[in-house]
């Protein structure tokens, strides 16, 4: 199987490398992060939060190793924001507030 990582071209090399680590963790762990295909939004949200927290911790660790100040941000805050957006899409696809 061939996969392609899409990185924001505005990122500098360090930030792009850290983001690549984040995205590769999703690929390696086979995270199911498609909110529109989820059948249970609550279960999807719990699994997505775990996956996003792990990926954001990896990204923060890589940024810290590169001496980047943004590494001090709490990765769980970013993960929760991403999952909230996922849940909104999941619920919208279901036509409910599940």
Phi and psi restraints in degrees (range 20) as a CNS / XPLOR table:
assign (resid 1 and name C) (resid 2 and name N)
       (resid 2 and name CA) (resid 2 and name C) 1.0 -110.1 20.0 2
assign (resid 2 and name N) (resid 2 and name CA)
       (resid 2 and name C) (resid 3 and name N) 1.0 132.2 20.0 2
assign (resid 2 and name C) (resid 3 and name N)
       (resid 3 and name CA) (resid 3 and name C) 1.0 -121.7 20.0 2
assign (resid 3 and name N) (resid 3 and name CA)
       (resid 3 and name C) (resid 4 and name N) 1.0 154.5 20.0 2
assign (resid 3 and name C) (resid 4 and name N)
       (resid 4 and name CA) (resid 4 and name C) 1.0 -124.8 20.0 2
assign (resid 4 and name N) (resid 4 and name CA)
       (resid 4 and name C) (resid 5 and name N) 1.0 129.9 20.0 2
assign (resid 4 and name C) (resid 5 and name N)
       (resid 5 and name CA) (resid 5 and name C) 1.0 -91.4 20.0 2
assign (resid 5 and name N) (resid 5 and name CA)
       (resid 5 and name C) (resid 6 and name N) 1.0 127.7 20.0 2
assign (resid 5 and name C) (resid 6 and name N)
       (resid 6 and name CA) (resid 6 and name C) 1.0 -105.0 20.0 2
assign (resid 6 and name N) (resid 6 and name CA)
       (resid 6 and name C) (resid 7 and name N) 1.0 116.9 20.0 2
assign (resid 6 and name C) (resid 7 and name N)
       (resid 7 and name CA) (resid 7 and name C) 1.0 -114.0 20.0 2
assign (resid 7 and name N) (resid 7 and name CA)
       (resid 7 and name C) (resid 8 and name N) 1.0 144.9 20.0 2
assign (resid 7 and name C) (resid 8 and name N)
       (resid 8 and name CA) (resid 8 and name C) 1.0 -63.9 20.0 2
assign (resid 8 and name N) (resid 8 and name CA)
       (resid 8 and name C) (resid 9 and name N) 1.0 121.5 20.0 2
assign (resid 8 and name C) (resid 9 and name N)
       (resid 9 and name CA) (resid 9 and name C) 1.0 -67.9 20.0 2
assign (resid 9 and name N) (resid 9 and name CA)
       (resid 9 and name C) (resid 10 and name N) 1.0 -12.5 20.0 2
assign (resid 9 and name C) (resid 10 and name N)
       (resid 10 and name CA) (resid 10 and name C) 1.0 -78.3 20.0 2
assign (resid 10 and name N) (resid 10 and name CA)
       (resid 10 and name C) (resid 11 and name N) 1.0 -13.2 20.0 2
assign (resid 10 and name C) (resid 11 and name N)
       (resid 11 and name CA) (resid 11 and name C) 1.0 -73.1 20.0 2
assign (resid 11 and name N) (resid 11 and name CA)
       (resid 11 and name C) (resid 12 and name N) 1.0 141.1 20.0 2
assign (resid 11 and name C) (resid 12 and name N)
       (resid 12 and name CA) (resid 12 and name C) 1.0 -76.5 20.0 2
assign (resid 12 and name N) (resid 12 and name CA)
       (resid 12 and name C) (resid 13 and name N) 1.0 175.8 20.0 2
assign (resid 12 and name C) (resid 13 and name N)
       (resid 13 and name CA) (resid 13 and name C) 1.0 -59.1 20.0 2
assign (resid 13 and name N) (resid 13 and name CA)
       (resid 13 and name C) (resid 14 and name N) 1.0 -42.9 20.0 2
assign (resid 13 and name C) (resid 14 and name N)
       (resid 14 and name CA) (resid 14 and name C) 1.0 -64.2 20.0 2
assign (resid 14 and name N) (resid 14 and name CA)
       (resid 14 and name C) (resid 15 and name N) 1.0 -48.4 20.0 2
assign (resid 14 and name C) (resid 15 and name N)
       (resid 15 and name CA) (resid 15 and name C) 1.0 -64.7 20.0 2
assign (resid 15 and name N) (resid 15 and name CA)
       (resid 15 and name C) (resid 16 and name N) 1.0 -37.6 20.0 2
assign (resid 15 and name C) (resid 16 and name N)
       (resid 16 and name CA) (resid 16 and name C) 1.0 -65.9 20.0 2
assign (resid 16 and name N) (resid 16 and name CA)
       (resid 16 and name C) (resid 17 and name N) 1.0 -39.5 20.0 2
assign (resid 16 and name C) (resid 17 and name N)
       (resid 17 and name CA) (resid 17 and name C) 1.0 -64.9 20.0 2
assign (resid 17 and name N) (resid 17 and name CA)
       (resid 17 and name C) (resid 18 and name N) 1.0 -42.1 20.0 2
assign (resid 17 and name C) (resid 18 and name N)
       (resid 18 and name CA) (resid 18 and name C) 1.0 -65.6 20.0 2
assign (resid 18 and name N) (resid 18 and name CA)
       (resid 18 and name C) (resid 19 and name N) 1.0 -41.4 20.0 2
assign (resid 18 and name C) (resid 19 and name N)
       (resid 19 and name CA) (resid 19 and name C) 1.0 -65.3 20.0 2
assign (resid 19 and name N) (resid 19 and name CA)
       (resid 19 and name C) (resid 20 and name N) 1.0 -37.7 20.0 2
assign (resid 19 and name C) (resid 20 and name N)
       (resid 20 and name CA) (resid 20 and name C) 1.0 -61.3 20.0 2
assign (resid 20 and name N) (resid 20 and name CA)
       (resid 20 and name C) (resid 21 and name N) 1.0 -40.7 20.0 2
assign (resid 20 and name C) (resid 21 and name N)
       (resid 21 and name CA) (resid 21 and name C) 1.0 -60.9 20.0 2
assign (resid 21 and name N) (resid 21 and name CA)
       (resid 21 and name C) (resid 22 and name N) 1.0 -41.7 20.0 2
assign (resid 21 and name C) (resid 22 and name N)
       (resid 22 and name CA) (resid 22 and name C) 1.0 -59.1 20.0 2
assign (resid 22 and name N) (resid 22 and name CA)
       (resid 22 and name C) (resid 23 and name N) 1.0 -52.5 20.0 2
assign (resid 22 and name C) (resid 23 and name N)
       (resid 23 and name CA) (resid 23 and name C) 1.0 -66.2 20.0 2
assign (resid 23 and name N) (resid 23 and name CA)
       (resid 23 and name C) (resid 24 and name N) 1.0 -38.7 20.0 2
assign (resid 23 and name C) (resid 24 and name N)
       (resid 24 and name CA) (resid 24 and name C) 1.0 -64.5 20.0 2
assign (resid 24 and name N) (resid 24 and name CA)
       (resid 24 and name C) (resid 25 and name N) 1.0 -31.8 20.0 2
assign (resid 24 and name C) (resid 25 and name N)
       (resid 25 and name CA) (resid 25 and name C) 1.0 -63.7 20.0 2
assign (resid 25 and name N) (resid 25 and name CA)
       (resid 25 and name C) (resid 26 and name N) 1.0 -38.0 20.0 2
assign (resid 25 and name C) (resid 26 and name N)
       (resid 26 and name CA) (resid 26 and name C) 1.0 -62.9 20.0 2
assign (resid 26 and name N) (resid 26 and name CA)
       (resid 26 and name C) (resid 27 and name N) 1.0 -42.4 20.0 2
assign (resid 26 and name C) (resid 27 and name N)
       (resid 27 and name CA) (resid 27 and name C) 1.0 -65.5 20.0 2
assign (resid 27 and name N) (resid 27 and name CA)
       (resid 27 and name C) (resid 28 and name N) 1.0 -47.4 20.0 2
assign (resid 27 and name C) (resid 28 and name N)
       (resid 28 and name CA) (resid 28 and name C) 1.0 -65.5 20.0 2
assign (resid 28 and name N) (resid 28 and name CA)
       (resid 28 and name C) (resid 29 and name N) 1.0 -35.1 20.0 2
assign (resid 28 and name C) (resid 29 and name N)
       (resid 29 and name CA) (resid 29 and name C) 1.0 -87.9 20.0 2
assign (resid 29 and name N) (resid 29 and name CA)
       (resid 29 and name C) (resid 30 and name N) 1.0 -2.5 20.0 2
assign (resid 29 and name C) (resid 30 and name N)
       (resid 30 and name CA) (resid 30 and name C) 1.0 55.7 20.0 2
assign (resid 30 and name N) (resid 30 and name CA)
       (resid 30 and name C) (resid 31 and name N) 1.0 44.3 20.0 2
assign (resid 30 and name C) (resid 31 and name N)
       (resid 31 and name CA) (resid 31 and name C) 1.0 -65.4 20.0 2
assign (resid 31 and name N) (resid 31 and name CA)
       (resid 31 and name C) (resid 32 and name N) 1.0 131.3 20.0 2
assign (resid 31 and name C) (resid 32 and name N)
       (resid 32 and name CA) (resid 32 and name C) 1.0 -92.2 20.0 2
assign (resid 32 and name N) (resid 32 and name CA)
       (resid 32 and name C) (resid 33 and name N) 1.0 97.4 20.0 2
assign (resid 32 and name C) (resid 33 and name N)
       (resid 33 and name CA) (resid 33 and name C) 1.0 -118.7 20.0 2
assign (resid 33 and name N) (resid 33 and name CA)
       (resid 33 and name C) (resid 34 and name N) 1.0 37.3 20.0 2
assign (resid 33 and name C) (resid 34 and name N)
       (resid 34 and name CA) (resid 34 and name C) 1.0 -104.4 20.0 2
assign (resid 34 and name N) (resid 34 and name CA)
       (resid 34 and name C) (resid 35 and name N) 1.0 97.0 20.0 2
assign (resid 34 and name C) (resid 35 and name N)
       (resid 35 and name CA) (resid 35 and name C) 1.0 -62.8 20.0 2
assign (resid 35 and name N) (resid 35 and name CA)
       (resid 35 and name C) (resid 36 and name N) 1.0 -30.1 20.0 2
assign (resid 35 and name C) (resid 36 and name N)
       (resid 36 and name CA) (resid 36 and name C) 1.0 -70.0 20.0 2
assign (resid 36 and name N) (resid 36 and name CA)
       (resid 36 and name C) (resid 37 and name N) 1.0 -23.8 20.0 2
assign (resid 36 and name C) (resid 37 and name N)
       (resid 37 and name CA) (resid 37 and name C) 1.0 -96.0 20.0 2
assign (resid 37 and name N) (resid 37 and name CA)
       (resid 37 and name C) (resid 38 and name N) 1.0 -4.4 20.0 2
assign (resid 37 and name C) (resid 38 and name N)
       (resid 38 and name CA) (resid 38 and name C) 1.0 -69.5 20.0 2
assign (resid 38 and name N) (resid 38 and name CA)
       (resid 38 and name C) (resid 39 and name N) 1.0 140.4 20.0 2
assign (resid 38 and name C) (resid 39 and name N)
       (resid 39 and name CA) (resid 39 and name C) 1.0 -96.0 20.0 2
assign (resid 39 and name N) (resid 39 and name CA)
       (resid 39 and name C) (resid 40 and name N) 1.0 -23.0 20.0 2
assign (resid 39 and name C) (resid 40 and name N)
       (resid 40 and name CA) (resid 40 and name C) 1.0 -128.8 20.0 2
assign (resid 40 and name N) (resid 40 and name CA)
       (resid 40 and name C) (resid 41 and name N) 1.0 103.9 20.0 2
assign (resid 40 and name C) (resid 41 and name N)
       (resid 41 and name CA) (resid 41 and name C) 1.0 -63.3 20.0 2
assign (resid 41 and name N) (resid 41 and name CA)
       (resid 41 and name C) (resid 42 and name N) 1.0 -36.0 20.0 2
assign (resid 41 and name C) (resid 42 and name N)
       (resid 42 and name CA) (resid 42 and name C) 1.0 -66.4 20.0 2
assign (resid 42 and name N) (resid 42 and name CA)
       (resid 42 and name C) (resid 43 and name N) 1.0 -46.0 20.0 2
assign (resid 42 and name C) (resid 43 and name N)
       (resid 43 and name CA) (resid 43 and name C) 1.0 -64.5 20.0 2
assign (resid 43 and name N) (resid 43 and name CA)
       (resid 43 and name C) (resid 44 and name N) 1.0 -41.2 20.0 2
assign (resid 43 and name C) (resid 44 and name N)
       (resid 44 and name CA) (resid 44 and name C) 1.0 -59.2 20.0 2
assign (resid 44 and name N) (resid 44 and name CA)
       (resid 44 and name C) (resid 45 and name N) 1.0 -45.5 20.0 2
assign (resid 44 and name C) (resid 45 and name N)
       (resid 45 and name CA) (resid 45 and name C) 1.0 -60.7 20.0 2
assign (resid 45 and name N) (resid 45 and name CA)
       (resid 45 and name C) (resid 46 and name N) 1.0 -41.7 20.0 2
assign (resid 45 and name C) (resid 46 and name N)
       (resid 46 and name CA) (resid 46 and name C) 1.0 -64.0 20.0 2
assign (resid 46 and name N) (resid 46 and name CA)
       (resid 46 and name C) (resid 47 and name N) 1.0 -45.1 20.0 2
assign (resid 46 and name C) (resid 47 and name N)
       (resid 47 and name CA) (resid 47 and name C) 1.0 -67.3 20.0 2
assign (resid 47 and name N) (resid 47 and name CA)
       (resid 47 and name C) (resid 48 and name N) 1.0 -39.9 20.0 2
assign (resid 47 and name C) (resid 48 and name N)
       (resid 48 and name CA) (resid 48 and name C) 1.0 -65.8 20.0 2
assign (resid 48 and name N) (resid 48 and name CA)
       (resid 48 and name C) (resid 49 and name N) 1.0 -39.2 20.0 2
assign (resid 48 and name C) (resid 49 and name N)
       (resid 49 and name CA) (resid 49 and name C) 1.0 -63.0 20.0 2
assign (resid 49 and name N) (resid 49 and name CA)
       (resid 49 and name C) (resid 50 and name N) 1.0 -44.0 20.0 2
assign (resid 49 and name C) (resid 50 and name N)
       (resid 50 and name CA) (resid 50 and name C) 1.0 -60.1 20.0 2
assign (resid 50 and name N) (resid 50 and name CA)
       (resid 50 and name C) (resid 51 and name N) 1.0 -45.5 20.0 2
assign (resid 50 and name C) (resid 51 and name N)
       (resid 51 and name CA) (resid 51 and name C) 1.0 -65.0 20.0 2
assign (resid 51 and name N) (resid 51 and name CA)
       (resid 51 and name C) (resid 52 and name N) 1.0 -44.1 20.0 2
assign (resid 51 and name C) (resid 52 and name N)
       (resid 52 and name CA) (resid 52 and name C) 1.0 -69.3 20.0 2
assign (resid 52 and name N) (resid 52 and name CA)
       (resid 52 and name C) (resid 53 and name N) 1.0 -37.9 20.0 2
assign (resid 52 and name C) (resid 53 and name N)
       (resid 53 and name CA) (resid 53 and name C) 1.0 -62.1 20.0 2
assign (resid 53 and name N) (resid 53 and name CA)
       (resid 53 and name C) (resid 54 and name N) 1.0 -43.9 20.0 2
assign (resid 53 and name C) (resid 54 and name N)
       (resid 54 and name CA) (resid 54 and name C) 1.0 -60.4 20.0 2
assign (resid 54 and name N) (resid 54 and name CA)
       (resid 54 and name C) (resid 55 and name N) 1.0 -48.1 20.0 2
assign (resid 54 and name C) (resid 55 and name N)
       (resid 55 and name CA) (resid 55 and name C) 1.0 -65.4 20.0 2
assign (resid 55 and name N) (resid 55 and name CA)
       (resid 55 and name C) (resid 56 and name N) 1.0 -39.9 20.0 2
assign (resid 55 and name C) (resid 56 and name N)
       (resid 56 and name CA) (resid 56 and name C) 1.0 -69.8 20.0 2
assign (resid 56 and name N) (resid 56 and name CA)
       (resid 56 and name C) (resid 57 and name N) 1.0 -32.7 20.0 2
assign (resid 56 and name C) (resid 57 and name N)
       (resid 57 and name CA) (resid 57 and name C) 1.0 -64.9 20.0 2
assign (resid 57 and name N) (resid 57 and name CA)
       (resid 57 and name C) (resid 58 and name N) 1.0 -41.9 20.0 2
assign (resid 57 and name C) (resid 58 and name N)
       (resid 58 and name CA) (resid 58 and name C) 1.0 -60.9 20.0 2
assign (resid 58 and name N) (resid 58 and name CA)
       (resid 58 and name C) (resid 59 and name N) 1.0 -46.6 20.0 2
assign (resid 58 and name C) (resid 59 and name N)
       (resid 59 and name CA) (resid 59 and name C) 1.0 -61.0 20.0 2
assign (resid 59 and name N) (resid 59 and name CA)
       (resid 59 and name C) (resid 60 and name N) 1.0 -43.9 20.0 2
assign (resid 59 and name C) (resid 60 and name N)
       (resid 60 and name CA) (resid 60 and name C) 1.0 -64.0 20.0 2
assign (resid 60 and name N) (resid 60 and name CA)
       (resid 60 and name C) (resid 61 and name N) 1.0 -39.8 20.0 2
assign (resid 60 and name C) (resid 61 and name N)
       (resid 61 and name CA) (resid 61 and name C) 1.0 -63.3 20.0 2
assign (resid 61 and name N) (resid 61 and name CA)
       (resid 61 and name C) (resid 62 and name N) 1.0 -44.0 20.0 2
assign (resid 61 and name C) (resid 62 and name N)
       (resid 62 and name CA) (resid 62 and name C) 1.0 -63.9 20.0 2
assign (resid 62 and name N) (resid 62 and name CA)
       (resid 62 and name C) (resid 63 and name N) 1.0 -42.0 20.0 2
assign (resid 62 and name C) (resid 63 and name N)
       (resid 63 and name CA) (resid 63 and name C) 1.0 -62.5 20.0 2
assign (resid 63 and name N) (resid 63 and name CA)
       (resid 63 and name C) (resid 64 and name N) 1.0 -40.4 20.0 2
assign (resid 63 and name C) (resid 64 and name N)
       (resid 64 and name CA) (resid 64 and name C) 1.0 -63.4 20.0 2
assign (resid 64 and name N) (resid 64 and name CA)
       (resid 64 and name C) (resid 65 and name N) 1.0 -42.8 20.0 2
assign (resid 64 and name C) (resid 65 and name N)
       (resid 65 and name CA) (resid 65 and name C) 1.0 -61.3 20.0 2
assign (resid 65 and name N) (resid 65 and name CA)
       (resid 65 and name C) (resid 66 and name N) 1.0 -28.8 20.0 2
assign (resid 65 and name C) (resid 66 and name N)
       (resid 66 and name CA) (resid 66 and name C) 1.0 -89.1 20.0 2
assign (resid 66 and name N) (resid 66 and name CA)
       (resid 66 and name C) (resid 67 and name N) 1.0 2.1 20.0 2
assign (resid 66 and name C) (resid 67 and name N)
       (resid 67 and name CA) (resid 67 and name C) 1.0 75.0 20.0 2
assign (resid 67 and name N) (resid 67 and name CA)
       (resid 67 and name C) (resid 68 and name N) 1.0 25.7 20.0 2
assign (resid 67 and name C) (resid 68 and name N)
       (resid 68 and name CA) (resid 68 and name C) 1.0 -87.0 20.0 2
assign (resid 68 and name N) (resid 68 and name CA)
       (resid 68 and name C) (resid 69 and name N) 1.0 133.6 20.0 2
assign (resid 68 and name C) (resid 69 and name N)
       (resid 69 and name CA) (resid 69 and name C) 1.0 -66.0 20.0 2
assign (resid 69 and name N) (resid 69 and name CA)
       (resid 69 and name C) (resid 70 and name N) 1.0 -29.2 20.0 2
assign (resid 69 and name C) (resid 70 and name N)
       (resid 70 and name CA) (resid 70 and name C) 1.0 -67.3 20.0 2
assign (resid 70 and name N) (resid 70 and name CA)
       (resid 70 and name C) (resid 71 and name N) 1.0 -9.6 20.0 2
assign (resid 70 and name C) (resid 71 and name N)
       (resid 71 and name CA) (resid 71 and name C) 1.0 -65.4 20.0 2
assign (resid 71 and name N) (resid 71 and name CA)
       (resid 71 and name C) (resid 72 and name N) 1.0 -19.1 20.0 2
assign (resid 71 and name C) (resid 72 and name N)
       (resid 72 and name CA) (resid 72 and name C) 1.0 -76.3 20.0 2
assign (resid 72 and name N) (resid 72 and name CA)
       (resid 72 and name C) (resid 73 and name N) 1.0 -11.7 20.0 2
assign (resid 72 and name C) (resid 73 and name N)
       (resid 73 and name CA) (resid 73 and name C) 1.0 -66.0 20.0 2
assign (resid 73 and name N) (resid 73 and name CA)
       (resid 73 and name C) (resid 74 and name N) 1.0 147.6 20.0 2
assign (resid 73 and name C) (resid 74 and name N)
       (resid 74 and name CA) (resid 74 and name C) 1.0 -73.3 20.0 2
assign (resid 74 and name N) (resid 74 and name CA)
       (resid 74 and name C) (resid 75 and name N) 1.0 114.0 20.0 2
assign (resid 74 and name C) (resid 75 and name N)
       (resid 75 and name CA) (resid 75 and name C) 1.0 -63.6 20.0 2
assign (resid 75 and name N) (resid 75 and name CA)
       (resid 75 and name C) (resid 76 and name N) 1.0 -25.6 20.0 2
assign (resid 75 and name C) (resid 76 and name N)
       (resid 76 and name CA) (resid 76 and name C) 1.0 -70.3 20.0 2
assign (resid 76 and name N) (resid 76 and name CA)
       (resid 76 and name C) (resid 77 and name N) 1.0 -26.8 20.0 2
assign (resid 76 and name C) (resid 77 and name N)
       (resid 77 and name CA) (resid 77 and name C) 1.0 -66.4 20.0 2
assign (resid 77 and name N) (resid 77 and name CA)
       (resid 77 and name C) (resid 78 and name N) 1.0 -46.9 20.0 2
assign (resid 77 and name C) (resid 78 and name N)
       (resid 78 and name CA) (resid 78 and name C) 1.0 -64.0 20.0 2
assign (resid 78 and name N) (resid 78 and name CA)
       (resid 78 and name C) (resid 79 and name N) 1.0 -40.2 20.0 2
assign (resid 78 and name C) (resid 79 and name N)
       (resid 79 and name CA) (resid 79 and name C) 1.0 -62.6 20.0 2
assign (resid 79 and name N) (resid 79 and name CA)
       (resid 79 and name C) (resid 80 and name N) 1.0 -43.9 20.0 2
assign (resid 79 and name C) (resid 80 and name N)
       (resid 80 and name CA) (resid 80 and name C) 1.0 -63.2 20.0 2
assign (resid 80 and name N) (resid 80 and name CA)
       (resid 80 and name C) (resid 81 and name N) 1.0 -38.8 20.0 2
assign (resid 80 and name C) (resid 81 and name N)
       (resid 81 and name CA) (resid 81 and name C) 1.0 -64.1 20.0 2
assign (resid 81 and name N) (resid 81 and name CA)
       (resid 81 and name C) (resid 82 and name N) 1.0 -41.6 20.0 2
assign (resid 81 and name C) (resid 82 and name N)
       (resid 82 and name CA) (resid 82 and name C) 1.0 -64.1 20.0 2
assign (resid 82 and name N) (resid 82 and name CA)
       (resid 82 and name C) (resid 83 and name N) 1.0 -45.1 20.0 2
assign (resid 82 and name C) (resid 83 and name N)
       (resid 83 and name CA) (resid 83 and name C) 1.0 -67.3 20.0 2
assign (resid 83 and name N) (resid 83 and name CA)
       (resid 83 and name C) (resid 84 and name N) 1.0 -35.4 20.0 2
assign (resid 83 and name C) (resid 84 and name N)
       (resid 84 and name CA) (resid 84 and name C) 1.0 -59.8 20.0 2
assign (resid 84 and name N) (resid 84 and name CA)
       (resid 84 and name C) (resid 85 and name N) 1.0 -41.7 20.0 2
assign (resid 84 and name C) (resid 85 and name N)
       (resid 85 and name CA) (resid 85 and name C) 1.0 -65.9 20.0 2
assign (resid 85 and name N) (resid 85 and name CA)
       (resid 85 and name C) (resid 86 and name N) 1.0 -41.2 20.0 2
assign (resid 85 and name C) (resid 86 and name N)
       (resid 86 and name CA) (resid 86 and name C) 1.0 -58.8 20.0 2
assign (resid 86 and name N) (resid 86 and name CA)
       (resid 86 and name C) (resid 87 and name N) 1.0 -46.3 20.0 2
assign (resid 86 and name C) (resid 87 and name N)
       (resid 87 and name CA) (resid 87 and name C) 1.0 -63.8 20.0 2
assign (resid 87 and name N) (resid 87 and name CA)
       (resid 87 and name C) (resid 88 and name N) 1.0 -37.9 20.0 2
assign (resid 87 and name C) (resid 88 and name N)
       (resid 88 and name CA) (resid 88 and name C) 1.0 -60.4 20.0 2
assign (resid 88 and name N) (resid 88 and name CA)
       (resid 88 and name C) (resid 89 and name N) 1.0 -44.4 20.0 2
assign (resid 88 and name C) (resid 89 and name N)
       (resid 89 and name CA) (resid 89 and name C) 1.0 -65.8 20.0 2
assign (resid 89 and name N) (resid 89 and name CA)
       (resid 89 and name C) (resid 90 and name N) 1.0 -40.2 20.0 2
assign (resid 89 and name C) (resid 90 and name N)
       (resid 90 and name CA) (resid 90 and name C) 1.0 -61.8 20.0 2
assign (resid 90 and name N) (resid 90 and name CA)
       (resid 90 and name C) (resid 91 and name N) 1.0 -49.6 20.0 2
assign (resid 90 and name C) (resid 91 and name N)
       (resid 91 and name CA) (resid 91 and name C) 1.0 -65.6 20.0 2
assign (resid 91 and name N) (resid 91 and name CA)
       (resid 91 and name C) (resid 92 and name N) 1.0 -37.6 20.0 2
assign (resid 91 and name C) (resid 92 and name N)
       (resid 92 and name CA) (resid 92 and name C) 1.0 -63.7 20.0 2
assign (resid 92 and name N) (resid 92 and name CA)
       (resid 92 and name C) (resid 93 and name N) 1.0 -41.6 20.0 2
assign (resid 92 and name C) (resid 93 and name N)
       (resid 93 and name CA) (resid 93 and name C) 1.0 -65.1 20.0 2
assign (resid 93 and name N) (resid 93 and name CA)
       (resid 93 and name C) (resid 94 and name N) 1.0 -29.3 20.0 2
assign (resid 93 and name C) (resid 94 and name N)
       (resid 94 and name CA) (resid 94 and name C) 1.0 -88.5 20.0 2
assign (resid 94 and name N) (resid 94 and name CA)
       (resid 94 and name C) (resid 95 and name N) 1.0 -12.4 20.0 2
assign (resid 94 and name C) (resid 95 and name N)
       (resid 95 and name CA) (resid 95 and name C) 1.0 69.2 20.0 2
assign (resid 95 and name N) (resid 95 and name CA)
       (resid 95 and name C) (resid 96 and name N) 1.0 27.4 20.0 2
assign (resid 95 and name C) (resid 96 and name N)
       (resid 96 and name CA) (resid 96 and name C) 1.0 -144.3 20.0 2
assign (resid 96 and name N) (resid 96 and name CA)
       (resid 96 and name C) (resid 97 and name N) 1.0 -179.8 20.0 2
assign (resid 96 and name C) (resid 97 and name N)
       (resid 97 and name CA) (resid 97 and name C) 1.0 -110.0 20.0 2
assign (resid 97 and name N) (resid 97 and name CA)
       (resid 97 and name C) (resid 98 and name N) 1.0 30.0 20.0 2
